[in-house]
Amino acid sequence: MELQSATIRNIQFAWSRILDIDEEEMADASTRTYRESRDSPLLMFVSLFGKGVLVGPAWAMAAARTLTDAQLARHSVLLELSRRPWEKPPSSFAIPCPRPPILRCR
C-alpha cells in the first residue's frame, strides 16, 4: 500500500508533536535526530519513513551515536542502552535466599 504524500506529511506532523521535535526536522530523512530529555527516564527510538529519532537522557544518546537505525530498532539494544553506565546489569544482582532448614534424624 502506497500512502499519498499529504498522508505522510500528516503522520510526520503528528509524530513531530509526540516527540517534541521540529516538523521540518521530522520530514528530513537524511539524518537521525537526537532529542535529549534530561528529566525523563524514557529511552525511545522511532523510525518512520526512513527517519530515525532517538529521545532520551544524554548518557544514552552518547552510547547510541555509533549504532545504526536497524540496531536501535532491536529491543535488546534499547534495553542495554537504557541501563545507566554506573549500574550493574540485572543478571548480576544476587537474589537473597533463605537457608534451607537442616534436618536431623534420630
Gaussian input, Z-matrix of N, CA and C with variables (Angstrom, degrees):
# hf/3-21g

backbone

0 1
 N
 C     1     B1
 C     2     B2     1     A1
 N     3     B3     2     A2     1     D1
 C     4     B4     3     A3     2     D2
 C     5     B5     4     A4     3     D3
 N     6     B6     5     A5     4     D4
 C     7     B7     6     A6     5     D5
 C     8     B8     7     A7     6     D6
 N     9     B9     8     A8     7     D7
 C    10    B10     9     A9     8     D8
 C    11    B11    10    A10     9     D9
 N    12    B12    11    A11    10    D10
 C    13    B13    12    A12    11    D11
 C    14    B14    13    A13    12    D12
 N    15    B15    14    A14    13    D13
 C    16    B16    15    A15    14    D14
 C    17    B17    16    A16    15    D15
 N    18    B18    17    A17    16    D16
 C    19    B19    18    A18    17    D17
 C    20    B20    19    A19    18    D18
 N    21    B21    20    A20    19    D19
 C    22    B22    21    A21    20    D20
 C    23    B23    22    A22    21    D21
 N    24    B24    23    A23    22    D22
 C    25    B25    24    A24    23    D23
 C    26    B26    25    A25    24    D24
 N    27    B27    26    A26    25    D25
 C    28    B28    27    A27    26    D26
 C    29    B29    28    A28    27    D27
 N    30    B30    29    A29    28    D28
 C    31    B31    30    A30    29    D29
 C    32    B32    31    A31    30    D30
 N    33    B33    32    A32    31    D31
 C    34    B34    33    A33    32    D32
 C    35    B35    34    A34    33    D33
 N    36    B36    35    A35    34    D34
 C    37    B37    36    A36    35    D35
 C    38    B38    37    A37    36    D36
 N    39    B39    38    A38    37    D37
 C    40    B40    39    A39    38    D38
 C    41    B41    40    A40    39    D39
 N    42    B42    41    A41    40    D40
 C    43    B43    42    A42    41    D41
 C    44    B44    43    A43    42    D42
 N    45    B45    44    A44    43    D43
 C    46    B46    45    A45    44    D44
 C    47    B47    46    A46    45    D45
 N    48    B48    47    A47    46    D46
 C    49    B49    48    A48    47    D47
 C    50    B50    49    A49    48    D48
 N    51    B51    50    A50    49    D49
 C    52    B52    51    A51    50    D50
 C    53    B53    52    A52    51    D51
 N    54    B54    53    A53    52    D52
 C    55    B55    54    A54    53    D53
 C    56    B56    55    A55    54    D54
 N    57    B57    56    A56    55    D55
 C    58    B58    57    A57    56    D56
 C    59    B59    58    A58    57    D57
 N    60    B60    59    A59    58    D58
 C    61    B61    60    A60    59    D59
 C    62    B62    61    A61    60    D60
 N    63    B63    62    A62    61    D61
 C    64    B64    63    A63    62    D62
 C    65    B65    64    A64    63    D63
 N    66    B66    65    A65    64    D64
 C    67    B67    66    A66    65    D65
 C    68    B68    67    A67    66    D66
 N    69    B69    68    A68    67    D67
 C    70    B70    69    A69    68    D68
 C    71    B71    70    A70    69    D69
 N    72    B72    71    A71    70    D70
 C    73    B73    72    A72    71    D71
 C    74    B74    73    A73    72    D72
 N    75    B75    74    A74    73    D73
 C    76    B76    75    A75    74    D74
 C    77    B77    76    A76    75    D75
 N    78    B78    77    A77    76    D76
 C    79    B79    78    A78    77    D77
 C    80    B80    79    A79    78    D78
 N    81    B81    80    A80    79    D79
 C    82    B82    81    A81    80    D80
 C    83    B83    82    A82    81    D81
 N    84    B84    83    A83    82    D82
 C    85    B85    84    A84    83    D83
 C    86    B86    85    A85    84    D84
 N    87    B87    86    A86    85    D85
 C    88    B88    87    A87    86    D86
 C    89    B89    88    A88    87    D87
 N    90    B90    89    A89    88    D88
 C    91    B91    90    A90    89    D89
 C    92    B92    91    A91    90    D90
 N    93    B93    92    A92    91    D91
 C    94    B94    93    A93    92    D92
 C    95    B95    94    A94    93    D93
 N    96    B96    95    A95    94    D94
 C    97    B97    96    A96    95    D95
 C    98    B98    97    A97    96    D96
 N    99    B99    98    A98    97    D97
 C   100   B100    99    A99    98    D98
 C   101   B101   100   A100    99    D99
 N   102   B102   101   A101   100   D100
 C   103   B103   102   A102   101   D101
 C   104   B104   103   A103   102   D102
 N   105   B105   104   A104   103   D103
 C   106   B106   105   A105   104   D104
 C   107   B107   106   A106   105   D105
 N   108   B108   107   A107   106   D106
 C   109   B109   108   A108   107   D107
 C   110   B110   109   A109   108   D108
 N   111   B111   110   A110   109   D109
 C   112   B112   111   A111   110   D110
 C   113   B113   112   A112   111   D111
 N   114   B114   113   A113   112   D112
 C   115   B115   114   A114   113   D113
 C   116   B116   115   A115   114   D114
 N   117   B117   116   A116   115   D115
 C   118   B118   117   A117   116   D116
 C   119   B119   118   A118   117   D117
 N   120   B120   119   A119   118   D118
 C   121   B121   120   A120   119   D119
 C   122   B122   121   A121   120   D120
 N   123   B123   122   A122   121   D121
 C   124   B124   123   A123   122   D122
 C   125   B125   124   A124   123   D123
 N   126   B126   125   A125   124   D124
 C   127   B127   126   A126   125   D125
 C   128   B128   127   A127   126   D126
 N   129   B129   128   A128   127   D127
 C   130   B130   129   A129   128   D128
 C   131   B131   130   A130   129   D129
 N   132   B132   131   A131   130   D130
 C   133   B133   132   A132   131   D131
 C   134   B134   133   A133   132   D132
 N   135   B135   134   A134   133   D133
 C   136   B136   135   A135   134   D134
 C   137   B137   136   A136   135   D135
 N   138   B138   137   A137   136   D136
 C   139   B139   138   A138   137   D137
 C   140   B140   139   A139   138   D138
 N   141   B141   140   A140   139   D139
 C   142   B142   141   A141   140   D140
 C   143   B143   142   A142   141   D141
 N   144   B144   143   A143   142   D142
 C   145   B145   144   A144   143   D143
 C   146   B146   145   A145   144   D144
 N   147   B147   146   A146   145   D145
 C   148   B148   147   A147   146   D146
 C   149   B149   148   A148   147   D147
 N   150   B150   149   A149   148   D148
 C   151   B151   150   A150   149   D149
 C   152   B152   151   A151   150   D150
 N   153   B153   152   A152   151   D151
 C   154   B154   153   A153   152   D152
 C   155   B155   154   A154   153   D153
 N   156   B156   155   A155   154   D154
 C   157   B157   156   A156   155   D155
 C   158   B158   157   A157   156   D156
 N   159   B159   158   A158   157   D157
 C   160   B160   159   A159   158   D158
 C   161   B161   160   A160   159   D159
 N   162   B162   161   A161   160   D160
 C   163   B163   162   A162   161   D161
 C   164   B164   163   A163   162   D162
 N   165   B165   164   A164   163   D163
 C   166   B166   165   A165   164   D164
 C   167   B167   166   A166   165   D165
 N   168   B168   167   A167   166   D166
 C   169   B169   168   A168   167   D167
 C   170   B170   169   A169   168   D168
 N   171   B171   170   A170   169   D169
 C   172   B172   171   A171   170   D170
 C   173   B173   172   A172   171   D171
 N   174   B174   173   A173   172   D172
 C   175   B175   174   A174   173   D173
 C   176   B176   175   A175   174   D174
 N   177   B177   176   A176   175   D175
 C   178   B178   177   A177   176   D176
 C   179   B179   178   A178   177   D177
 N   180   B180   179   A179   178   D178
 C   181   B181   180   A180   179   D179
 C   182   B182   181   A181   180   D180
 N   183   B183   182   A182   181   D181
 C   184   B184   183   A183   182   D182
 C   185   B185   184   A184   183   D183
 N   186   B186   185   A185   184   D184
 C   187   B187   186   A186   185   D185
 C   188   B188   187   A187   186   D186
 N   189   B189   188   A188   187   D187
 C   190   B190   189   A189   188   D188
 C   191   B191   190   A190   189   D189
 N   192   B192   191   A191   190   D190
 C   193   B193   192   A192   191   D191
 C   194   B194   193   A193   192   D192
 N   195   B195   194   A194   193   D193
 C   196   B196   195   A195   194   D194
 C   197   B197   196   A196   195   D195
 N   198   B198   197   A197   196   D196
 C   199   B199   198   A198   197   D197
 C   200   B200   199   A199   198   D198
 N   201   B201   200   A200   199   D199
 C   202   B202   201   A201   200   D200
 C   203   B203   202   A202   201   D201
 N   204   B204   203   A203   202   D202
 C   205   B205   204   A204   203   D203
 C   206   B206   205   A205   204   D204
 N   207   B207   206   A206   205   D205
 C   208   B208   207   A207   206   D206
 C   209   B209   208   A208   207   D207
 N   210   B210   209   A209   208   D208
 C   211   B211   210   A210   209   D209
 C   212   B212   211   A211   210   D210
 N   213   B213   212   A212   211   D211
 C   214   B214   213   A213   212   D212
 C   215   B215   214   A214   213   D213
 N   216   B216   215   A215   214   D214
 C   217   B217   216   A216   215   D215
 C   218   B218   217   A217   216   D216
 N   219   B219   218   A218   217   D217
 C   220   B220   219   A219   218   D218
 C   221   B221   220   A220   219   D219
 N   222   B222   221   A221   220   D220
 C   223   B223   222   A222   221   D221
 C   224   B224   223   A223   222   D222
 N   225   B225   224   A224   223   D223
 C   226   B226   225   A225   224   D224
 C   227   B227   226   A226   225   D225
 N   228   B228   227   A227   226   D226
 C   229   B229   228   A228   227   D227
 C   230   B230   229   A229   228   D228
 N   231   B231   230   A230   229   D229
 C   232   B232   231   A231   230   D230
 C   233   B233   232   A232   231   D231
 N   234   B234   233   A233   232   D232
 C   235   B235   234   A234   233   D233
 C   236   B236   235   A235   234   D234
 N   237   B237   236   A236   235   D235
 C   238   B238   237   A237   236   D236
 C   239   B239   238   A238   237   D237
 N   240   B240   239   A239   238   D238
 C   241   B241   240   A240   239   D239
 C   242   B242   241   A241   240   D240
 N   243   B243   242   A242   241   D241
 C   244   B244   243   A243   242   D242
 C   245   B245   244   A244   243   D243
 N   246   B246   245   A245   244   D244
 C   247   B247   246   A246   245   D245
 C   248   B248   247   A247   246   D246
 N   249   B249   248   A248   247   D247
 C   250   B250   249   A249   248   D248
 C   251   B251   250   A250   249   D249
 N   252   B252   251   A251   250   D250
 C   253   B253   252   A252   251   D251
 C   254   B254   253   A253   252   D252
 N   255   B255   254   A254   253   D253
 C   256   B256   255   A255   254   D254
 C   257   B257   256   A256   255   D255
 N   258   B258   257   A257   256   D256
 C   259   B259   258   A258   257   D257
 C   260   B260   259   A259   258   D258
 N   261   B261   260   A260   259   D259
 C   262   B262   261   A261   260   D260
 C   263   B263   262   A262   261   D261
 N   264   B264   263   A263   262   D262
 C   265   B265   264   A264   263   D263
 C   266   B266   265   A265   264   D264
 N   267   B267   266   A266   265   D265
 C   268   B268   267   A267   266   D266
 C   269   B269   268   A268   267   D267
 N   270   B270   269   A269   268   D268
 C   271   B271   270   A270   269   D269
 C   272   B272   271   A271   270   D270
 N   273   B273   272   A272   271   D271
 C   274   B274   273   A273   272   D272
 C   275   B275   274   A274   273   D273
 N   276   B276   275   A275   274   D274
 C   277   B277   276   A276   275   D275
 C   278   B278   277   A277   276   D276
 N   279   B279   278   A278   277   D277
 C   280   B280   279   A279   278   D278
 C   281   B281   280   A280   279   D279
 N   282   B282   281   A281   280   D280
 C   283   B283   282   A282   281   D281
 C   284   B284   283   A283   282   D282
 N   285   B285   284   A284   283   D283
 C   286   B286   285   A285   284   D284
 C   287   B287   286   A286   285   D285
 N   288   B288   287   A287   286   D286
 C   289   B289   288   A288   287   D287
 C   290   B290   289   A289   288   D288
 N   291   B291   290   A290   289   D289
 C   292   B292   291   A291   290   D290
 C   293   B293   292   A292   291   D291
 N   294   B294   293   A293   292   D292
 C   295   B295   294   A294   293   D293
 C   296   B296   295   A295   294   D294
 N   297   B297   296   A296   295   D295
 C   298   B298   297   A297   296   D296
 C   299   B299   298   A298   297   D297
 N   300   B300   299   A299   298   D298
 C   301   B301   300   A300   299   D299
 C   302   B302   301   A301   300   D300
 N   303   B303   302   A302   301   D301
 C   304   B304   303   A303   302   D302
 C   305   B305   304   A304   303   D303
 N   306   B306   305   A305   304   D304
 C   307   B307   306   A306   305   D305
 C   308   B308   307   A307   306   D306
 N   309   B309   308   A308   307   D307
 C   310   B310   309   A309   308   D308
 C   311   B311   310   A310   309   D309
 N   312   B312   311   A311   310   D310
 C   313   B313   312   A312   311   D311
 C   314   B314   313   A313   312   D312
 N   315   B315   314   A314   313   D313
 C   316   B316   315   A315   314   D314
 C   317   B317   316   A316   315   D315

   B1=1.4468
   B2=1.5241
   B3=1.2884
   B4=1.4591
   B5=1.5291
   B6=1.3286
   B7=1.4594
   B8=1.5209
   B9=1.3091
   B10=1.4537
   B11=1.5262
   B12=1.3311
   B13=1.4664
   B14=1.5295
   B15=1.3225
   B16=1.4645
   B17=1.5305
   B18=1.3225
   B19=1.4571
   B20=1.5221
   B21=1.3239
   B22=1.4753
   B23=1.5182
   B24=1.3190
   B25=1.4701
   B26=1.5319
   B27=1.3270
   B28=1.4720
   B29=1.5260
   B30=1.3249
   B31=1.4670
   B32=1.5217
   B33=1.3296
   B34=1.4647
   B35=1.5273
   B36=1.3203
   B37=1.4704
   B38=1.5305
   B39=1.3275
   B40=1.4659
   B41=1.5313
   B42=1.3230
   B43=1.4666
   B44=1.5277
   B45=1.3159
   B46=1.4740
   B47=1.5242
   B48=1.3321
   B49=1.4641
   B50=1.5253
   B51=1.3226
   B52=1.4655
   B53=1.5245
   B54=1.3360
   B55=1.4610
   B56=1.5246
   B57=1.3286
   B58=1.4648
   B59=1.5314
   B60=1.3337
   B61=1.4685
   B62=1.5275
   B63=1.3255
   B64=1.4499
   B65=1.5281
   B66=1.3236
   B67=1.4696
   B68=1.5251
   B69=1.3294
   B70=1.4743
   B71=1.5266
   B72=1.3131
   B73=1.4630
   B74=1.5292
   B75=1.3322
   B76=1.4657
   B77=1.5201
   B78=1.3079
   B79=1.4659
   B80=1.5230
   B81=1.3395
   B82=1.4638
   B83=1.5273
   B84=1.3208
   B85=1.4713
   B86=1.5256
   B87=1.3321
   B88=1.4658
   B89=1.5280
   B90=1.3285
   B91=1.4614
   B92=1.5225
   B93=1.3270
   B94=1.4625
   B95=1.5216
   B96=1.3061
   B97=1.4670
   B98=1.5131
   B99=1.3318
   B100=1.4599
   B101=1.5199
   B102=1.3315
   B103=1.4605
   B104=1.5202
   B105=1.3172
   B106=1.4611
   B107=1.5178
   B108=1.3092
   B109=1.4579
   B110=1.5277
   B111=1.3224
   B112=1.4688
   B113=1.5214
   B114=1.3114
   B115=1.4611
   B116=1.5250
   B117=1.3020
   B118=1.4616
   B119=1.5237
   B120=1.3290
   B121=1.4641
   B122=1.5327
   B123=1.3280
   B124=1.4552
   B125=1.5245
   B126=1.3246
   B127=1.4606
   B128=1.5226
   B129=1.3307
   B130=1.4508
   B131=1.5165
   B132=1.3434
   B133=1.4556
   B134=1.5171
   B135=1.3338
   B136=1.4602
   B137=1.5192
   B138=1.3189
   B139=1.4643
   B140=1.5233
   B141=1.3326
   B142=1.4530
   B143=1.5187
   B144=1.3161
   B145=1.4602
   B146=1.5273
   B147=1.3189
   B148=1.4554
   B149=1.5168
   B150=1.3159
   B151=1.4646
   B152=1.5174
   B153=1.3256
   B154=1.4513
   B155=1.5169
   B156=1.3351
   B157=1.4596
   B158=1.5219
   B159=1.3297
   B160=1.4579
   B161=1.5206
   B162=1.3329
   B163=1.4611
   B164=1.5178
   B165=1.3385
   B166=1.4534
   B167=1.5085
   B168=1.3395
   B169=1.4660
   B170=1.5386
   B171=1.3311
   B172=1.4710
   B173=1.5196
   B174=1.3329
   B175=1.4627
   B176=1.5297
   B177=1.3240
   B178=1.4676
   B179=1.5223
   B180=1.3268
   B181=1.4687
   B182=1.5281
   B183=1.3118
   B184=1.4636
   B185=1.5226
   B186=1.3102
   B187=1.4662
   B188=1.5201
   B189=1.3227
   B190=1.4673
   B191=1.5194
   B192=1.3011
   B193=1.4771
   B194=1.5315
   B195=1.3051
   B196=1.4684
   B197=1.5329
   B198=1.3172
   B199=1.4610
   B200=1.5213
   B201=1.3150
   B202=1.4645
   B203=1.5288
   B204=1.3328
   B205=1.4633
   B206=1.5241
   B207=1.3181
   B208=1.4677
   B209=1.5295
   B210=1.3142
   B211=1.4678
   B212=1.5218
   B213=1.3271
   B214=1.4595
   B215=1.5313
   B216=1.3092
   B217=1.4612
   B218=1.5271
   B219=1.3288
   B220=1.4702
   B221=1.5221
   B222=1.3320
   B223=1.4619
   B224=1.5263
   B225=1.3260
   B226=1.4668
   B227=1.5297
   B228=1.3150
   B229=1.4652
   B230=1.5290
   B231=1.3306
   B232=1.4643
   B233=1.5233
   B234=1.3170
   B235=1.4625
   B236=1.5243
   B237=1.3201
   B238=1.4657
   B239=1.5322
   B240=1.3307
   B241=1.4673
   B242=1.5261
   B243=1.3172
   B244=1.4604
   B245=1.5196
   B246=1.3214
   B247=1.4596
   B248=1.5227
   B249=1.2998
   B250=1.4658
   B251=1.5192
   B252=1.3310
   B253=1.4648
   B254=1.5231
   B255=1.3171
   B256=1.4600
   B257=1.5317
   B258=1.3414
   B259=1.4549
   B260=1.5185
   B261=1.3003
   B262=1.4604
   B263=1.5235
   B264=1.3273
   B265=1.4663
   B266=1.5268
   B267=1.3480
   B268=1.4624
   B269=1.5196
   B270=1.3142
   B271=1.4657
   B272=1.5241
   B273=1.3311
   B274=1.4564
   B275=1.5278
   B276=1.3304
   B277=1.4545
   B278=1.5213
   B279=1.3205
   B280=1.4614
   B281=1.5192
   B282=1.2989
   B283=1.4522
   B284=1.5199
   B285=1.3237
   B286=1.4637
   B287=1.5357
   B288=1.2860
   B289=1.4574
   B290=1.5209
   B291=1.3261
   B292=1.4599
   B293=1.5230
   B294=1.3201
   B295=1.4669
   B296=1.5133
   B297=1.3182
   B298=1.4645
   B299=1.5295
   B300=1.3101
   B301=1.4627
   B302=1.5254
   B303=1.2922
   B304=1.4601
   B305=1.5329
   B306=1.2861
   B307=1.4664
   B308=1.5191
   B309=1.2833
   B310=1.4606
   B311=1.5230
   B312=1.2688
   B313=1.4488
   B314=1.5216
   B315=1.3162
   B316=1.4652
   B317=1.4949
   A1=109.20
   A2=115.32
   A3=120.31
   A4=109.50
   A5=115.44
   A6=120.39
   A7=110.34
   A8=115.70
   A9=120.56
   A10=108.86
   A11=116.06
   A12=119.96
   A13=112.01
   A14=118.62
   A15=120.73
   A16=110.84
   A17=116.70
   A18=120.83
   A19=110.41
   A20=116.33
   A21=120.95
   A22=110.12
   A23=117.64
   A24=121.12
   A25=111.27
   A26=116.86
   A27=120.26
   A28=111.50
   A29=117.19
   A30=121.34
   A31=109.93
   A32=116.95
   A33=120.65
   A34=111.16
   A35=117.07
   A36=121.11
   A37=110.41
   A38=116.59
   A39=120.53
   A40=111.09
   A41=117.02
   A42=120.19
   A43=111.71
   A44=117.87
   A45=118.75
   A46=110.45
   A47=117.53
   A48=121.15
   A49=110.64
   A50=117.26
   A51=121.38
   A52=110.49
   A53=116.67
   A54=121.93
   A55=113.06
   A56=116.42
   A57=122.37
   A58=111.84
   A59=114.70
   A60=120.40
   A61=108.32
   A62=116.20
   A63=122.32
   A64=110.29
   A65=115.90
   A66=121.92
   A67=112.06
   A68=116.78
   A69=121.05
   A70=110.99
   A71=115.49
   A72=120.12
   A73=110.72
   A74=116.67
   A75=120.60
   A76=111.06
   A77=117.36
   A78=121.34
   A79=112.56
   A80=118.00
   A81=122.01
   A82=109.70
   A83=116.76
   A84=121.53
   A85=112.77
   A86=117.86
   A87=119.57
   A88=113.04
   A89=118.10
   A90=120.65
   A91=110.52
   A92=115.73
   A93=121.21
   A94=108.10
   A95=115.92
   A96=121.71
   A97=109.30
   A98=115.86
   A99=122.79
   A100=107.75
   A101=116.42
   A102=119.44
   A103=108.21
   A104=114.09
   A105=119.72
   A106=109.73
   A107=114.65
   A108=121.77
   A109=107.22
   A110=116.14
   A111=121.40
   A112=113.84
   A113=116.42
   A114=119.75
   A115=113.93
   A116=116.73
   A117=119.60
   A118=111.60
   A119=116.48
   A120=119.51
   A121=111.11
   A122=116.70
   A123=122.74
   A124=111.66
   A125=115.75
   A126=121.88
   A127=105.99
   A128=116.57
   A129=120.49
   A130=110.80
   A131=115.74
   A132=121.44
   A133=108.08
   A134=116.00
   A135=122.16
   A136=107.64
   A137=115.99
   A138=121.97
   A139=107.23
   A140=115.45
   A141=120.60
   A142=109.69
   A143=116.41
   A144=122.58
   A145=111.84
   A146=116.28
   A147=121.65
   A148=115.00
   A149=117.85
   A150=122.78
   A151=109.20
   A152=117.27
   A153=121.98
   A154=110.80
   A155=116.34
   A156=121.95
   A157=107.67
   A158=115.79
   A159=121.38
   A160=108.20
   A161=115.90
   A162=122.57
   A163=107.76
   A164=116.41
   A165=119.18
   A166=112.16
   A167=115.94
   A168=120.55
   A169=111.33
   A170=115.83
   A171=122.09
   A172=112.37
   A173=118.13
   A174=120.18
   A175=110.91
   A176=118.38
   A177=120.84
   A178=110.52
   A179=117.14
   A180=121.38
   A181=110.85
   A182=115.57
   A183=119.89
   A184=110.70
   A185=117.24
   A186=120.81
   A187=112.13
   A188=117.99
   A189=121.68
   A190=114.01
   A191=118.50
   A192=120.55
   A193=114.22
   A194=117.36
   A195=119.85
   A196=112.59
   A197=117.61
   A198=121.37
   A199=111.66
   A200=115.85
   A201=121.02
   A202=109.64
   A203=116.03
   A204=120.11
   A205=111.09
   A206=116.85
   A207=120.69
   A208=110.79
   A209=116.84
   A210=120.00
   A211=111.05
   A212=116.83
   A213=120.54
   A214=112.53
   A215=117.38
   A216=120.98
   A217=112.39
   A218=117.36
   A219=120.78
   A220=110.54
   A221=115.48
   A222=121.09
   A223=111.92
   A224=116.14
   A225=119.46
   A226=111.57
   A227=116.94
   A228=120.53
   A229=110.12
   A230=117.25
   A231=119.85
   A232=111.31
   A233=116.11
   A234=119.43
   A235=110.93
   A236=116.78
   A237=120.76
   A238=110.71
   A239=117.02
   A240=120.23
   A241=112.09
   A242=116.95
   A243=119.84
   A244=112.84
   A245=116.68
   A246=120.16
   A247=108.93
   A248=116.15
   A249=119.68
   A250=108.80
   A251=117.76
   A252=121.08
   A253=113.64
   A254=118.28
   A255=120.90
   A256=112.45
   A257=117.95
   A258=120.38
   A259=111.25
   A260=115.89
   A261=120.48
   A262=108.57
   A263=117.57
   A264=118.72
   A265=109.97
   A266=116.83
   A267=119.47
   A268=113.92
   A269=119.05
   A270=120.98
   A271=112.37
   A272=118.33
   A273=120.18
   A274=112.84
   A275=116.71
   A276=118.85
   A277=109.51
   A278=116.28
   A279=121.00
   A280=109.03
   A281=116.20
   A282=121.16
   A283=107.58
   A284=117.31
   A285=118.84
   A286=110.97
   A287=116.05
   A288=122.10
   A289=108.16
   A290=117.05
   A291=118.10
   A292=109.67
   A293=115.03
   A294=119.28
   A295=109.66
   A296=116.84
   A297=117.60
   A298=109.65
   A299=117.16
   A300=119.16
   A301=111.11
   A302=116.51
   A303=120.85
   A304=108.15
   A305=115.34
   A306=120.47
   A307=109.44
   A308=116.21
   A309=121.19
   A310=108.89
   A311=114.16
   A312=119.90
   A313=109.41
   A314=118.49
   A315=122.10
   A316=110.89
   D1=127.81
   D2=179.96
   D3=-104.43
   D4=129.05
   D5=-179.35
   D6=-87.68
   D7=147.17
   D8=175.21
   D9=-72.58
   D10=153.54
   D11=-176.75
   D12=-61.05
   D13=-34.14
   D14=178.55
   D15=-66.06
   D16=-36.28
   D17=178.07
   D18=-67.27
   D19=-42.30
   D20=177.72
   D21=-61.02
   D22=-44.26
   D23=179.07
   D24=-62.09
   D25=-40.57
   D26=178.49
   D27=-64.45
   D28=-41.28
   D29=177.98
   D30=-65.21
   D31=-44.25
   D32=177.92
   D33=-62.82
   D34=-39.12
   D35=178.47
   D36=-62.40
   D37=-45.96
   D38=-179.72
   D39=-61.82
   D40=-44.86
   D41=179.87
   D42=-68.77
   D43=-32.85
   D44=177.34
   D45=-63.79
   D46=-33.72
   D47=176.63
   D48=-71.38
   D49=-42.65
   D50=179.81
   D51=-61.91
   D52=-43.18
   D53=-176.05
   D54=-87.41
   D55=-5.59
   D56=178.95
   D57=60.34
   D58=49.10
   D59=174.45
   D60=-126.03
   D61=164.72
   D62=-179.49
   D63=-65.81
   D64=141.26
   D65=-179.72
   D66=-59.93
   D67=-40.73
   D68=179.23
   D69=-66.14
   D70=-37.71
   D71=179.32
   D72=-65.42
   D73=-36.71
   D74=178.37
   D75=-66.50
   D76=-33.04
   D77=-178.54
   D78=-76.82
   D79=-19.25
   D80=-178.80
   D81=-85.22
   D82=103.77
   D83=-177.09
   D84=-86.14
   D85=2.47
   D86=-175.28
   D87=-75.58
   D88=-22.62
   D89=-178.73
   D90=-136.81
   D91=156.43
   D92=173.98
   D93=-81.16
   D94=144.39
   D95=177.86
   D96=-104.86
   D97=136.33
   D98=176.39
   D99=-116.11
   D100=130.02
   D101=174.62
   D102=-126.25
   D103=113.81
   D104=-179.51
   D105=-77.11
   D106=131.27
   D107=178.75
   D108=-126.47
   D109=92.89
   D110=-172.80
   D111=-63.82
   D112=-39.69
   D113=-174.52
   D114=-84.45
   D115=-14.89
   D116=-174.91
   D117=-92.97
   D118=133.15
   D119=174.64
   D120=-81.96
   D121=-1.61
   D122=-175.90
   D123=-79.68
   D124=134.42
   D125=171.82
   D126=-118.35
   D127=120.71
   D128=-175.16
   D129=-134.21
   D130=134.68
   D131=174.33
   D132=-121.18
   D133=128.54
   D134=178.81
   D135=-124.93
   D136=131.11
   D137=174.68
   D138=-119.80
   D139=120.22
   D140=-173.42
   D141=-141.41
   D142=116.43
   D143=179.33
   D144=54.65
   D145=40.74
   D146=177.93
   D147=84.64
   D148=0.23
   D149=-179.63
   D150=-103.86
   D151=125.90
   D152=176.52
   D153=-103.14
   D154=134.17
   D155=178.58
   D156=-130.24
   D157=127.76
   D158=177.94
   D159=-117.61
   D160=126.59
   D161=-179.34
   D162=-122.59
   D163=130.22
   D164=178.71
   D165=169.14
   D166=-172.61
   D167=179.84
   D168=-70.29
   D169=158.09
   D170=-175.07
   D171=-58.61
   D172=-41.02
   D173=-177.24
   D174=-64.58
   D175=-30.54
   D176=177.05
   D177=-76.89
   D178=-35.91
   D179=178.22
   D180=-60.95
   D181=-44.24
   D182=-179.06
   D183=-61.17
   D184=-41.15
   D185=-179.73
   D186=-70.87
   D187=-25.83
   D188=-175.33
   D189=-87.25
   D190=-14.06
   D191=-173.79
   D192=-62.33
   D193=-25.56
   D194=-178.83
   D195=-90.42
   D196=-3.51
   D197=-176.93
   D198=-94.61
   D199=153.25
   D200=177.57
   D201=-84.95
   D202=166.44
   D203=176.33
   D204=-61.72
   D205=-37.99
   D206=178.97
   D207=-62.27
   D208=-38.91
   D209=177.69
   D210=-68.34
   D211=-42.67
   D212=-178.99
   D213=-67.39
   D214=-21.21
   D215=178.92
   D216=-76.28
   D217=-11.08
   D218=179.68
   D219=-85.28
   D220=134.29
   D221=-179.10
   D222=-58.47
   D223=-41.12
   D224=-176.55
   D225=-64.01
   D226=-35.33
   D227=179.24
   D228=-69.40
   D229=-44.29
   D230=178.07
   D231=-64.19
   D232=-36.60
   D233=177.86
   D234=-63.41
   D235=-43.13
   D236=178.63
   D237=-66.20
   D238=-40.27
   D239=178.80
   D240=-67.44
   D241=-30.76
   D242=-176.74
   D243=-73.37
   D244=-14.66
   D245=176.64
   D246=-77.67
   D247=125.81
   D248=179.34
   D249=-64.68
   D250=144.77
   D251=-176.32
   D252=-58.54
   D253=-27.96
   D254=-176.69
   D255=-90.50
   D256=-1.94
   D257=178.88
   D258=-95.49
   D259=152.25
   D260=174.55
   D261=-81.34
   D262=150.11
   D263=176.32
   D264=-65.62
   D265=151.25
   D266=-177.06
   D267=-56.20
   D268=-30.08
   D269=-177.64
   D270=-69.21
   D271=-15.40
   D272=-177.61
   D273=-92.83
   D274=-4.12
   D275=178.71
   D276=-74.86
   D277=137.63
   D278=178.07
   D279=-87.75
   D280=133.17
   D281=177.24
   D282=-96.72
   D283=118.56
   D284=-178.13
   D285=-67.25
   D286=130.55
   D287=178.44
   D288=-122.51
   D289=133.46
   D290=176.74
   D291=-69.96
   D292=149.95
   D293=177.98
   D294=-70.24
   D295=137.70
   D296=176.91
   D297=-68.55
   D298=147.87
   D299=-179.21
   D300=-66.45
   D301=145.86
   D302=177.33
   D303=-88.64
   D304=121.87
   D305=-179.82
   D306=-97.16
   D307=132.56
   D308=179.21
   D309=-118.95
   D310=133.15
   D311=178.57
   D312=-95.91
   D313=143.44
   D314=178.11
   D315=-110.60

